[in-house]
Amino acid sequence: MTDAKRAARERIRLEVVGRFESDAKNRELAAALRVSERSAERWRRQWRERDEAGVRSEGSPGRPRLSAHHIAGLERELERGPLAHGWADQRWTLARVKTLIGRLFHVGYTVEGTWRLLKRHGWSWQQPARRAIERDDGAVELWKKGVWPQAKVRRRPAGPGLSVRTRPAGR
């Protein structure tokens, strides 16, 4: 939700507070402000418990949980590579970055949240620019020509099969 929409909702909540004080019914408030009755009930309960502060917005629950200092530290660690953090190869996956964030900062992110965090800070999905030094193109071609055709599952030839006809006329 954008900050403008959040501010608009906050204005509605504060307007509701003024109407609570005039002892209006939840149904009337909901109809007048075009909100659900449940929201009006919840806001009234929060208003009774904590006054106007109870209905104020607490901000987005999805705000970044890592500070700029933490992001800089994360970037340094990502540049060190996965081998430096105990993984067997040099591939950063979202799951690995998520685990690294948990280890370093004791903050839990989902895989999708990790992707959004990285994207927001300029990291992108990339493929290697060059092939591995260990790659043997001759062996790959031999495998493609010799092994793959044998391993590839061929389609059954079209024709009568072993299926049983289910139509009464076909029996």
CNS distance restraints for C-alpha pairs under 8 A (distance, minus, plus):
assign (resid   1 and name CA) (resid   5 and name CA) 6.42 0.50 0.50
assign (resid   1 and name CA) (resid   6 and name CA) 6.65 0.50 0.50
assign (resid   1 and name CA) (resid  60 and name CA) 7.68 0.50 0.50
assign (resid   2 and name CA) (resid   6 and name CA) 6.26 0.50 0.50
assign (resid   3 and name CA) (resid   7 and name CA) 6.08 0.50 0.50
assign (resid   4 and name CA) (resid   8 and name CA) 6.25 0.50 0.50
assign (resid   5 and name CA) (resid   9 and name CA) 6.28 0.50 0.50
assign (resid   6 and name CA) (resid  10 and name CA) 6.19 0.50 0.50
assign (resid   6 and name CA) (resid  57 and name CA) 7.73 0.50 0.50
assign (resid   6 and name CA) (resid  59 and name CA) 7.88 0.50 0.50
assign (resid   7 and name CA) (resid  11 and name CA) 6.31 0.50 0.50
assign (resid   8 and name CA) (resid  12 and name CA) 6.53 0.50 0.50
assign (resid   9 and name CA) (resid  13 and name CA) 6.33 0.50 0.50
assign (resid  10 and name CA) (resid  14 and name CA) 6.24 0.50 0.50
assign (resid  10 and name CA) (resid  56 and name CA) 6.29 0.50 0.50
assign (resid  10 and name CA) (resid  57 and name CA) 6.13 0.50 0.50
assign (resid  11 and name CA) (resid  15 and name CA) 6.11 0.50 0.50
assign (resid  12 and name CA) (resid  16 and name CA) 6.23 0.50 0.50
assign (resid  12 and name CA) (resid  33 and name CA) 7.23 0.50 0.50
assign (resid  13 and name CA) (resid  17 and name CA) 6.52 0.50 0.50
assign (resid  13 and name CA) (resid  43 and name CA) 7.47 0.50 0.50
assign (resid  13 and name CA) (resid  55 and name CA) 6.13 0.50 0.50
assign (resid  13 and name CA) (resid  56 and name CA) 7.05 0.50 0.50
assign (resid  14 and name CA) (resid  18 and name CA) 6.86 0.50 0.50
assign (resid  14 and name CA) (resid  52 and name CA) 7.45 0.50 0.50
assign (resid  14 and name CA) (resid  55 and name CA) 7.19 0.50 0.50
assign (resid  14 and name CA) (resid  56 and name CA) 7.38 0.50 0.50
assign (resid  15 and name CA) (resid  19 and name CA) 6.66 0.50 0.50
assign (resid  16 and name CA) (resid  20 and name CA) 6.11 0.50 0.50
assign (resid  16 and name CA) (resid  29 and name CA) 7.14 0.50 0.50
assign (resid  16 and name CA) (resid  40 and name CA) 7.86 0.50 0.50
assign (resid  17 and name CA) (resid  21 and name CA) 6.50 0.50 0.50
assign (resid  17 and name CA) (resid  44 and name CA) 7.83 0.50 0.50
assign (resid  17 and name CA) (resid  47 and name CA) 7.27 0.50 0.50
assign (resid  17 and name CA) (resid  52 and name CA) 6.80 0.50 0.50
assign (resid  17 and name CA) (resid  55 and name CA) 7.96 0.50 0.50
assign (resid  18 and name CA) (resid  22 and name CA) 6.81 0.50 0.50
assign (resid  19 and name CA) (resid  23 and name CA) 6.56 0.50 0.50
assign (resid  19 and name CA) (resid  24 and name CA) 5.94 0.50 0.50
assign (resid  19 and name CA) (resid  29 and name CA) 7.52 0.50 0.50
assign (resid  20 and name CA) (resid  24 and name CA) 5.84 0.50 0.50
assign (resid  20 and name CA) (resid  44 and name CA) 7.03 0.50 0.50
assign (resid  24 and name CA) (resid  28 and name CA) 6.75 0.50 0.50
assign (resid  24 and name CA) (resid  29 and name CA) 6.75 0.50 0.50
assign (resid  25 and name CA) (resid  29 and name CA) 6.30 0.50 0.50
assign (resid  26 and name CA) (resid  30 and name CA) 6.01 0.50 0.50
assign (resid  26 and name CA) (resid  37 and name CA) 6.05 0.50 0.50
assign (resid  26 and name CA) (resid  40 and name CA) 5.61 0.50 0.50
assign (resid  26 and name CA) (resid  41 and name CA) 6.26 0.50 0.50
assign (resid  27 and name CA) (resid  31 and name CA) 6.22 0.50 0.50
assign (resid  27 and name CA) (resid  37 and name CA) 5.79 0.50 0.50
assign (resid  27 and name CA) (resid  40 and name CA) 7.90 0.50 0.50
assign (resid  28 and name CA) (resid  32 and name CA) 6.06 0.50 0.50
assign (resid  29 and name CA) (resid  33 and name CA) 5.99 0.50 0.50
assign (resid  29 and name CA) (resid  35 and name CA) 8.00 0.50 0.50
assign (resid  29 and name CA) (resid  37 and name CA) 7.88 0.50 0.50
assign (resid  29 and name CA) (resid  40 and name CA) 6.89 0.50 0.50
assign (resid  30 and name CA) (resid  34 and name CA) 5.48 0.50 0.50
assign (resid  30 and name CA) (resid  35 and name CA) 4.80 0.50 0.50
assign (resid  30 and name CA) (resid  36 and name CA) 5.51 0.50 0.50
assign (resid  30 and name CA) (resid  37 and name CA) 5.25 0.50 0.50
assign (resid  30 and name CA) (resid  39 and name CA) 7.88 0.50 0.50
assign (resid  30 and name CA) (resid  40 and name CA) 6.10 0.50 0.50
assign (resid  31 and name CA) (resid  35 and name CA) 6.73 0.50 0.50
assign (resid  31 and name CA) (resid  36 and name CA) 7.86 0.50 0.50
assign (resid  35 and name CA) (resid  39 and name CA) 6.68 0.50 0.50
assign (resid  35 and name CA) (resid  40 and name CA) 7.25 0.50 0.50
assign (resid  36 and name CA) (resid  40 and name CA) 6.55 0.50 0.50
assign (resid  37 and name CA) (resid  41 and name CA) 6.14 0.50 0.50
assign (resid  38 and name CA) (resid  42 and name CA) 6.09 0.50 0.50
assign (resid  39 and name CA) (resid  43 and name CA) 6.03 0.50 0.50
assign (resid  40 and name CA) (resid  44 and name CA) 6.10 0.50 0.50
assign (resid  41 and name CA) (resid  45 and name CA) 6.24 0.50 0.50
assign (resid  42 and name CA) (resid  46 and name CA) 6.20 0.50 0.50
assign (resid  43 and name CA) (resid  47 and name CA) 5.94 0.50 0.50
assign (resid  43 and name CA) (resid  54 and name CA) 7.58 0.50 0.50
assign (resid  43 and name CA) (resid  55 and name CA) 5.79 0.50 0.50
assign (resid  44 and name CA) (resid  48 and name CA) 6.16 0.50 0.50
assign (resid  45 and name CA) (resid  49 and name CA) 6.27 0.50 0.50
assign (resid  46 and name CA) (resid  50 and name CA) 5.93 0.50 0.50
assign (resid  46 and name CA) (resid  51 and name CA) 7.09 0.50 0.50
assign (resid  46 and name CA) (resid  54 and name CA) 4.83 0.50 0.50
assign (resid  46 and name CA) (resid  55 and name CA) 6.10 0.50 0.50
assign (resid  47 and name CA) (resid  51 and name CA) 4.33 0.50 0.50
assign (resid  47 and name CA) (resid  52 and name CA) 5.71 0.50 0.50
assign (resid  47 and name CA) (resid  53 and name CA) 7.42 0.50 0.50
assign (resid  47 and name CA) (resid  54 and name CA) 5.24 0.50 0.50
assign (resid  47 and name CA) (resid  55 and name CA) 6.08 0.50 0.50
assign (resid  49 and name CA) (resid  54 and name CA) 7.04 0.50 0.50
assign (resid  50 and name CA) (resid  54 and name CA) 4.74 0.50 0.50
assign (resid  51 and name CA) (resid  55 and name CA) 7.66 0.50 0.50
assign (resid  52 and name CA) (resid  56 and name CA) 6.72 0.50 0.50
assign (resid  64 and name CA) (resid 117 and name CA) 7.76 0.50 0.50
assign (resid  65 and name CA) (resid 107 and name CA) 7.51 0.50 0.50
assign (resid  66 and name CA) (resid  70 and name CA) 5.60 0.50 0.50
assign (resid  66 and name CA) (resid  71 and name CA) 6.36 0.50 0.50
assign (resid  67 and name CA) (resid  71 and name CA) 6.27 0.50 0.50
assign (resid  68 and name CA) (resid  72 and name CA) 6.23 0.50 0.50
assign (resid  69 and name CA) (resid  73 and name CA) 6.36 0.50 0.50
assign (resid  70 and name CA) (resid  74 and name CA) 6.09 0.50 0.50
assign (resid  70 and name CA) (resid 105 and name CA) 7.59 0.50 0.50
assign (resid  71 and name CA) (resid  75 and name CA) 6.17 0.50 0.50
assign (resid  72 and name CA) (resid  76 and name CA) 6.37 0.50 0.50
assign (resid  73 and name CA) (resid  77 and name CA) 6.31 0.50 0.50
assign (resid  74 and name CA) (resid  78 and name CA) 6.10 0.50 0.50
assign (resid  74 and name CA) (resid 101 and name CA) 7.28 0.50 0.50
assign (resid  75 and name CA) (resid  79 and name CA) 6.17 0.50 0.50
assign (resid  76 and name CA) (resid  80 and name CA) 6.50 0.50 0.50
assign (resid  77 and name CA) (resid  81 and name CA) 6.90 0.50 0.50
assign (resid  78 and name CA) (resid  82 and name CA) 7.27 0.50 0.50
assign (resid  78 and name CA) (resid  97 and name CA) 7.98 0.50 0.50
assign (resid  80 and name CA) (resid  84 and name CA) 6.24 0.50 0.50
assign (resid  81 and name CA) (resid  85 and name CA) 7.23 0.50 0.50
assign (resid  81 and name CA) (resid  90 and name CA) 6.41 0.50 0.50
assign (resid  81 and name CA) (resid  91 and name CA) 7.98 0.50 0.50
assign (resid  81 and name CA) (resid  92 and name CA) 7.59 0.50 0.50
assign (resid  82 and name CA) (resid  86 and name CA) 6.56 0.50 0.50
assign (resid  82 and name CA) (resid  87 and name CA) 5.40 0.50 0.50
assign (resid  82 and name CA) (resid  88 and name CA) 7.62 0.50 0.50
assign (resid  82 and name CA) (resid  89 and name CA) 6.72 0.50 0.50
assign (resid  82 and name CA) (resid  90 and name CA) 5.44 0.50 0.50
assign (resid  82 and name CA) (resid  91 and name CA) 6.53 0.50 0.50
assign (resid  82 and name CA) (resid  92 and name CA) 6.30 0.50 0.50
assign (resid  83 and name CA) (resid  87 and name CA) 5.06 0.50 0.50
assign (resid  83 and name CA) (resid  88 and name CA) 6.08 0.50 0.50
assign (resid  83 and name CA) (resid  89 and name CA) 6.13 0.50 0.50
assign (resid  83 and name CA) (resid  90 and name CA) 6.12 0.50 0.50
assign (resid  92 and name CA) (resid  96 and name CA) 6.23 0.50 0.50
assign (resid  92 and name CA) (resid  97 and name CA) 6.67 0.50 0.50
assign (resid  93 and name CA) (resid  97 and name CA) 6.28 0.50 0.50
assign (resid  94 and name CA) (resid  98 and name CA) 6.00 0.50 0.50
assign (resid  94 and name CA) (resid 111 and name CA) 5.89 0.50 0.50
assign (resid  94 and name CA) (resid 114 and name CA) 6.53 0.50 0.50
assign (resid  94 and name CA) (resid 115 and name CA) 6.60 0.50 0.50
assign (resid  95 and name CA) (resid  99 and name CA) 6.20 0.50 0.50
assign (resid  95 and name CA) (resid 111 and name CA) 6.04 0.50 0.50
assign (resid  96 and name CA) (resid 100 and name CA) 6.10 0.50 0.50
assign (resid  97 and name CA) (resid 101 and name CA) 6.16 0.50 0.50
assign (resid  97 and name CA) (resid 114 and name CA) 7.23 0.50 0.50
assign (resid  98 and name CA) (resid 102 and name CA) 6.36 0.50 0.50
assign (resid  98 and name CA) (resid 108 and name CA) 7.57 0.50 0.50
assign (resid  98 and name CA) (resid 109 and name CA) 6.21 0.50 0.50
assign (resid  98 and name CA) (resid 110 and name CA) 7.08 0.50 0.50
assign (resid  98 and name CA) (resid 111 and name CA) 6.42 0.50 0.50
assign (resid  98 and name CA) (resid 114 and name CA) 5.98 0.50 0.50
assign (resid  99 and name CA) (resid 103 and name CA) 6.20 0.50 0.50
assign (resid 100 and name CA) (resid 104 and name CA) 6.04 0.50 0.50
assign (resid 101 and name CA) (resid 105 and name CA) 5.70 0.50 0.50
assign (resid 101 and name CA) (resid 106 and name CA) 6.96 0.50 0.50
assign (resid 101 and name CA) (resid 107 and name CA) 6.50 0.50 0.50
assign (resid 101 and name CA) (resid 108 and name CA) 7.44 0.50 0.50
assign (resid 101 and name CA) (resid 109 and name CA) 7.87 0.50 0.50
assign (resid 102 and name CA) (resid 106 and name CA) 4.54 0.50 0.50
assign (resid 102 and name CA) (resid 107 and name CA) 5.02 0.50 0.50
assign (resid 102 and name CA) (resid 108 and name CA) 5.66 0.50 0.50
assign (resid 102 and name CA) (resid 109 and name CA) 7.71 0.50 0.50
assign (resid 109 and name CA) (resid 113 and name CA) 5.65 0.50 0.50
assign (resid 109 and name CA) (resid 114 and name CA) 5.95 0.50 0.50
assign (resid 110 and name CA) (resid 114 and name CA) 6.05 0.50 0.50
assign (resid 111 and name CA) (resid 115 and name CA) 6.34 0.50 0.50
assign (resid 112 and name CA) (resid 116 and name CA) 6.33 0.50 0.50
assign (resid 113 and name CA) (resid 117 and name CA) 6.11 0.50 0.50
assign (resid 114 and name CA) (resid 118 and name CA) 6.18 0.50 0.50
assign (resid 115 and name CA) (resid 119 and name CA) 6.01 0.50 0.50
assign (resid 116 and name CA) (resid 120 and name CA) 5.95 0.50 0.50
assign (resid 117 and name CA) (resid 121 and name CA) 6.44 0.50 0.50
assign (resid 118 and name CA) (resid 122 and name CA) 6.43 0.50 0.50
assign (resid 118 and name CA) (resid 123 and name CA) 5.07 0.50 0.50
assign (resid 118 and name CA) (resid 124 and name CA) 7.17 0.50 0.50
assign (resid 119 and name CA) (resid 123 and name CA) 5.12 0.50 0.50
assign (resid 119 and name CA) (resid 124 and name CA) 5.96 0.50 0.50
assign (resid 131 and name CA) (resid 135 and name CA) 7.09 0.50 0.50
assign (resid 136 and name CA) (resid 140 and name CA) 6.43 0.50 0.50
assign (resid 137 and name CA) (resid 141 and name CA) 6.25 0.50 0.50
assign (resid 138 and name CA) (resid 142 and name CA) 6.27 0.50 0.50
assign (resid 139 and name CA) (resid 143 and name CA) 6.15 0.50 0.50
assign (resid 140 and name CA) (resid 144 and name CA) 6.21 0.50 0.50
assign (resid 141 and name CA) (resid 145 and name CA) 6.20 0.50 0.50
assign (resid 142 and name CA) (resid 146 and name CA) 5.73 0.50 0.50
assign (resid 142 and name CA) (resid 147 and name CA) 7.58 0.50 0.50
assign (resid 143 and name CA) (resid 147 and name CA) 4.96 0.50 0.50
assign (resid 143 and name CA) (resid 148 and name CA) 6.22 0.50 0.50
assign (resid 144 and name CA) (resid 148 and name CA) 5.14 0.50 0.50
assign (resid 144 and name CA) (resid 149 and name CA) 7.37 0.50 0.50
assign (resid 145 and name CA) (resid 149 and name CA) 6.73 0.50 0.50
assign (resid 146 and name CA) (resid 150 and name CA) 7.18 0.50 0.50
assign (resid 147 and name CA) (resid 151 and name CA) 6.18 0.50 0.50
assign (resid 148 and name CA) (resid 152 and name CA) 5.77 0.50 0.50
assign (resid 165 and name CA) (resid 170 and name CA) 6.08 0.50 0.50
assign (resid 165 and name CA) (resid 171 and name CA) 6.80 0.50 0.50
assign (resid 166 and name CA) (resid 170 and name CA) 7.10 0.50 0.50
assign (resid 166 and name CA) (resid 171 and name CA) 7.66 0.50 0.50
assign (resid 167 and name CA) (resid 171 and name CA) 7.04 0.50 0.50
